[in-house]
Amino acid sequence: MKKTKIISGLMAMAMTVMSLGISASAADSVAVKIGTDTVKAGEAFSVDVNLSGVPSSGISSVDFAINYDSGLKITDVKLGTIGDTGAKAEEGDLGDTVFNWYDNGKQIVIVWATGLTDSKYWIKSDGVFVTLSGTAPTSENTYKLSVGAANRKTYPDSSEDASTYFSAVGTSGTTNYDGAFTAGAVEVKGEDAEPVWGDVNEDGKVDVSDAVLLARFIAEDKSASVTAQGQKNADVTHDGQRTGDDTIKILQYIAKLVTDLSK
């Protein structure tokens, strides 16, 4: 059904161009930037796809696809605020064809298209165009998201995929805009390791070297490198911060004045 609506929307756009009897011209590019979300294995993710460089005169159609790595499950594509132009209501019976998407198994095909020539119903501002959501794979990895041409022929039996990403169809002519693309990703991380309290340098034991490293780190010594896990291990006062109080407590533990750093 979604694929049919996409084709219907594109057909409406094509008929508008034909009825106006106008030719297309090229213009500047519109930038598409896919964001990145970092989640744990199997968790839900959300990634915004932003448009920038949208001409003030507006665009009446957007047609591109987002290629995704195998294992990534995209379950929904929600239209962002810049696409809520009122075109759906104004289109009447064709309103459901203004924005649609479908998954062809390798890419998410996205189309926003209105046959209205009144530019007040066009996309005219930068911002979030769509938001992708779904479920991350169970394997740790970086799963890429990139923009490409929709795997759909420019016309029946054509050997070329669709390649026009953005256009404006008005009474004065048709302007096509190229696209400039920035890829994004869903980064899947494993479960966070449980803290080993006091083991700042992560060498498997708690001794004076941990206190020294933490003191240097707190003093913003640029040569004192402490990983995220090491910083978690250092929070022996359990207040969510790394301060001199943590250093003192580690030293007390080494001197056997404190017997348990987990409390």
N, C-alpha and C positions, 0 to 999 in steps of 0.2 A: 504493500500500500504506500509506504513512504517513498519508494523508488518511483512509483507511478505519479505521485504528487510532485516530485522533483521534475520529472519529465514534463508534466503539465505546466509547471511554473516556467520552465525554460521555453516551452512552446509559446506561452503567452507573451514572453519577452520578445521572441523571434517575430511573432505576428505583429507586435507593436512596431518593431523596426520596419517591417515590410509595409505596413499600412501608412507609415509616415513617409516612406519613399526616400529615406535618408541614408547617407553612407557613414561609415565608422572612421574615426581618426584616433591616433595614438596620443597619449599624454603621459604625465609623470606616474610614478609608481606609488602604490599603497603598501605599507609595511605590515606584515603579519608576524607577530611574535607569540610563540607558544611558551607557556610558563613551565615550571618544574615543581613537582611535589615529592617530598620524601616521606615514605611511610614504611611501616613494618610489613613483613610478609603476610599476605592474605587480607590486609586491611583495605578500607575504602580510600580512594584518592580523588582529588579534585584539581583540575588544571585549567586555568583561564587562557583563552586565546584572544589576544588584543590586536586591534587595528590602530594604526597611526598614519599620519599623512593623508587622512581622508580629505578630499578637496571640499572647500566651503560650499561649492555648488552642489555637492552630494553625489552619491552613487546609487543606482537603482537596481543593480544586481551584483551578487557576490557568488562565485562558483569556484570552489577548490576542494581538495581532499586532504585529509591528515593520515599519513601512513604511520602505522604503529607496529612495534616489534611483536613477534609471536609470544604468546603467553599473557599479554596484557588484555584484560577484558573491559571494554568500554560499554557501559550499559545505558548511558543517557548523554544527550547533548542539549544543553539548555541555552536558549537565546539570551544574550546579554542586553543591557540597557540601551545600547546604541542602535539595536535593531528593532526596538519597540517604537516605531514611528507612526503608528496609527494606520499603516497600509493594510493590515489584515482586516480591520473593520471596514475600511473604505472599499476594499475589493469585493465585498459581498460574498457571493457564491464561490469566488476564487480565493477567498481569504485563507483557506487552509493550505494553499499552494505557495504562499509567500515565503514561509520558512519551513524547510524539511531537511532531514538527514537520513542516511541509511548506511549500514555496515555491509560491505561486499566481501568481507572475510579477510581483507588485507589492508583496507583503508576505510576511514569514515568520510563519506561524501557529503558535503554541506552545500546547500543552495539557499540563498536569500534573494528573491527576485519579485519585483512588482512591475506590472504593466502600466501603472499610473505615470503619466508624464508630468504631473504636478510635483515639483521637487520638494515640496514640504513634507511629502511622505517618504522621502529617500533617507538613506543613512548619511548624516552630515557631520558627525563628530567622532573623535578618537575615543577609544575605551574598550571595554570588554565586549567582544562580539559574541562569543559562545563560551560555555564552560563545559569541559568534558569531565565525566565522573564514571567511576567503575570500581573494580576490585583488582588489587595488585596480585601478581603471581606469588607463589609460595617460595620461589627461589630468589636469593639475593642477587641483584644485578641492577644495571641501569637500562631501562627500557625506553628507547628513543621514540619521539614523536616528531614527525617532519611534514612539511607541506609539499604537496605535489599536485599534478594535474589529476582530475578525476578519471578513473578508469572507465571512461565512457566515450564512445566515438563522437566526433564532431558532427557527423551525419551518418545515416545507415550505410554500412559497408565501407566506411572510411577506414583508412589505415592509421589515422592519427587520433590520439586522445584529445579531449577538450583542453584548451590551453588559455582561454580568456577568463581571467579571474575576477575582474572588476570592470563595470561599465556604467555609463549614464546614458539613458535613452530619453531624450526630450524632444520638444517640438522643433528645436533649432539644430538638432543633429545627435549623433551618437559618438561618445568618447569612450575609448577603452583605456584602462590603466593596467600597467604591468604590476607584478608583485615582487616585493623584497621580503625574504623569509628568514626567520630565526627559529631554529629547532628547539624543542623542549624535551622533557623526559619525566618519567616516573622512576624515582630512585627507591629501590626496595632494600631495606636494611634488615638484618636479623634482630632477634630479641636482644635488648640491652643486657650486658653481663651484670650480675650482681656485684655490688661494691665489695672490695677487699679493703676494709677500713684501715687507713694509714699508709697503704702501699702506694705512695704518690708516683714513684718511678716504675711501678709495675714489674718489679723483679722477683716477686713472690715472697718477700719478707718485709718486715717493718723495722727500720733501723734509723740511725741518725742521718743517713743520706736522704731519706724521705723528708725529714724536717728541714734540712738545708735546702733541698730543691724547692719545697713549698715556700720557704721564706724568700728565696730569690724570685720565685714566680709572683708572689704577692707584691714584691718590691719592683715589679715590672722589668726585671732583668731580661733583656731580649734573647739572651742565650739560654735561658731556662725554659725548656720546652716541656709542657705537661699536656698529655692527651686528654680528650673529653672523659675517658674512663678514669684516668689518673686524677682529674679534678673531682670526679665523683668520689673516688676513694679518699680524697683529702678532706672531705667535709665531715670530719669526725665530731663536730659540734652539732651537726644535723640541722643547720639553719638555712641551708640553701646557698651559703656563701663560703668563700675561701678567705680566711683572715688570720691574723696573728694568733687568735684564740685556738685555731686548729693546729698551728705549729706547736704551741705550748702543750696542747693535749697529747700530741704525738710524742713530744719529749717526755711528758709525764708517764706515758705508756712504756717508753724505752727504759725509764728509770724505775719502772714497776710501781709507780705511785698511782697509776690507773691500770686496772686489769682487763677492762672491756671497752673497746673503742666503738662498739655498735650501739651504745646507749648514750 
